[in-house]
Amino acid sequence: MYISLRQHFKKWFYHAPVLWPFIETLQGLVYVADYFYYYRMPGHKSRLSVREINIEFASQCNLRCTFCSLDHFKPKQSISEETLELFFSQMLADARFRKVEVINLHNGGEILLHPGGWRCWQ
């Protein structure tokens, strides 16, 4: 939502170059305030700032991309349906994860090679 709002403002204020640098400065101040709130202020160890979660369904892939971080020499593993269900139920129940904006279903392995297939994604 924040990114779409930023894009909207960018289109709106594109023709007024004086306002856009001011908005970017305010955005930078918000980032600095978030950093100090989550990492520097007293009690920061009890706060959590998770905004993105990467889930690796399977650690196997049939491609060998040069930029990929997947280690092809390790044993191939897949996440079980029970583990996935437990993770999502605990994530929804835990208030610390209320700021999660993105859940990536790819993290180095090919998601379509999971032996459970579509049952895990339903």
ABEGO torsion letter per residue (X at the ends): XAAAAAAAAAAAAAABAAAAAAAAAAAAAAAAAAAAAAAABBGAAABBABABBBBBABABBABBBAABABBAABBBBBBBAAAAAAAAAAAAABAAAAABABBBABAGBBAAABAAEAAAAX
